[in-house]
Amino acid sequence: MTARRSYLILAIILAISAVLHFVRIGTPARTVFDEAYFATYAANDAAHIPYFDIHPPLGKFLFSIPLFFDKSGLKNATYIENSRTSDGMFITKETNVPYGNFPYVIERSISALFGLLLILAVFLFVRELAGNRAALLAAFFVALENALLLDTRLILMDGMYLSFGFLSLYFFFKSKNQTNKKWQEEKSVDLLSKVANTTKKVGKTWASAPERTLSRWYWPRNLLLSAIFFGLAISIKLTAIVFVDPILAYLFFQNALLREKFPWKMLLKFFGVALLVFLILLVGISNILFTPQEQLSVVGSLFNLPAALHDPSLLKSVFYQLFVGVSGYVSGGANPMMSPWYAWPFMMKPMHFMYGPAGGYLPAGTQITLLGNPFVWLLSTFAVLLVLWKSVLIILKRLPSAGERDVPIAVLFGGYVISLIPFFTLVHRATYLYHYFPSLLFAIALAAILVMRALEGKTKHAKLLALGAIGILSVWGFILVAPYTYGL
């Protein structure tokens, strides 16, 4: 498939997704689920009202940007209230007020744009792993995945960190592919040189001191961009740390099976750049909007930390934000909509965001529910189970060991598995279906690659029939769930 044709198909997929994202984006005209939090926090940023949230500041700041230009709708934009009980427990409750003149359509549109960016980012990432055809199929699946669509139609931050995370993976594997291609070219030149029995005159083979210093600090552009986007992703949600999983899976695979040296220095540089981006945004955004005294006052009063209120400083403000934020990620109370990690691959507990009637915003008997496209969801789960079974057979010596062709499979499967590990080890708080999104996207990419490989060697007619059937089932799954996605 030519690059021009693949971009045309991608443009069609993005156009369809744009329609799906923006249709009825103003309904309902009130907060849905965690929109209450992020709409309030975005308004607080624009109004310079200090608050506490466990998430880093970048996502809320992006939502707040339009509000800096028009603050007329911020007067009553307090959809949640944080407080502390008499026994010192931190509680949050929704005020359950309508949006009024809050520009919720603009805010939701920001999320929708990241929903479109996510499709593009997944396409670019999968293209680096397995080529255009698998990338287009993965983009098609993501565009028709109802749970991802609903989440990126609301004032929620998952689309932001997912987009930046997959852009980070795209630039990382683009860098690696370029390096491998250059190595193959140099190897071919050396081989031809030996066959021709030619010799080359060379002068000094050692670099000067300045050259050695520069090469030590040189950072390939795509690898630098990968680290920057990873830093942006964790600056929105710390959950984005899972996007290092496919990178680790790739490096361990290269080291263990292809016997390449593990690049510890490169990995340390990668984390160093990402951490620098994270700290710059954490410190910069927080201190542009609020003073350390204001930040520490909120944290100290809500969590009964009197030490936080004494001797306020920038360093102390950053420390307390990180400490309390990380604690909020790994510990917390229960919630009726929570679900365990082992139920996510089978979509056993959808999340009901809103029921009708709700103050006239939804017709009676309707509901908005975070529910995925059943065909896409189950196909991706089947792909994961298939790879798991093949891995077991390899371990039992019934199949030949993995090779270069299995790198994309190892990357995605490793990323999928490692992304779930925190939820049955470190995290002791309520977990929800949307925590599965990174793993879901790795599984979708895995399914797309396996489908395209299964069709290799088939006739053109057989390929068209198979892809047509997959397309029809994907559309059918989307239509089946659409009433819950749009609250119809």
Number of C-alpha atoms within 10 A of each C-alpha: 8 7 8 9 11 15 13 11 14 21 13 13 22 20 14 14 20 16 10 20 25 15 11 14 19 16 17 20 18 20 23 17 16 16 20 25 23 24 29 20 28 27 28 21 26 21 16 15 14 20 19 17 16 16 22 25 23 24 25 25 22 18 25 22 15 17 23 14 9 12 14 12 15 22 12 15 20 19 22 20 14 14 16 14 10 7 7 13 11 14 12 11 12 15 11 13 15 17 20 14 13 22 18 23 18 16 24 23 20 22 26 28 17 22 29 22 20 26 26 23 25 26 27 23 23 29 21 20 22 21 16 21 17 23 28 25 25 27 27 25 28 28 25 26 26 29 25 24 26 24 21 25 28 29 29 26 24 25 28 26 29 28 22 26 28 30 27 29 28 26 24 23 23 20 20 15 14 12 13 12 12 12 12 12 12 12 12 12 12 13 12 12 13 11 9 9 8 9 8 6 4 6 6 6 6 8 10 9 8 9 10 12 11 10 10 9 9 10 14 12 11 18 22 20 22 27 28 24 26 30 30 25 31 26 26 26 21 17 19 23 16 21 26 20 20 24 20 16 22 20 19 20 22 18 14 12 13 14 10 12 11 14 11 10 8 12 15 11 16 22 16 15 19 24 19 14 20 24 16 14 19 19 17 13 16 23 16 10 18 16 17 21 18 19 27 30 21 19 22 17 16 19 17 16 16 12 10 22 21 13 10 17 16 15 10 18 24 18 13 17 21 16 12 16 17 15 14 17 19 16 13 13 9 12 11 9 14 15 21 14 17 13 12 21 18 14 20 13 16 18 20 15 17 19 16 15 13 14 13 10 15 19 14 12 10 17 21 23 22 23 25 26 27 20 19 27 26 18 20 26 21 17 21 24 14 14 17 14 12 14 16 13 14 14 12 9 10 10 12 9 12 15 11 11 10 11 19 20 22 22 22 27 25 21 24 25 18 19 25 17 13 15 19 11 9 11 16 16 17 18 21 18 23 19 17 20 17 23 26 23 23 27 29 29 33 29 29 26 24 18 18 17 13 11 15 10 9 11 10 11 8 12 16 13 12 14 15 12 12 18 16 12 16 22 17 16 20 23 15 14 19 24 14 22 24 22 21 14
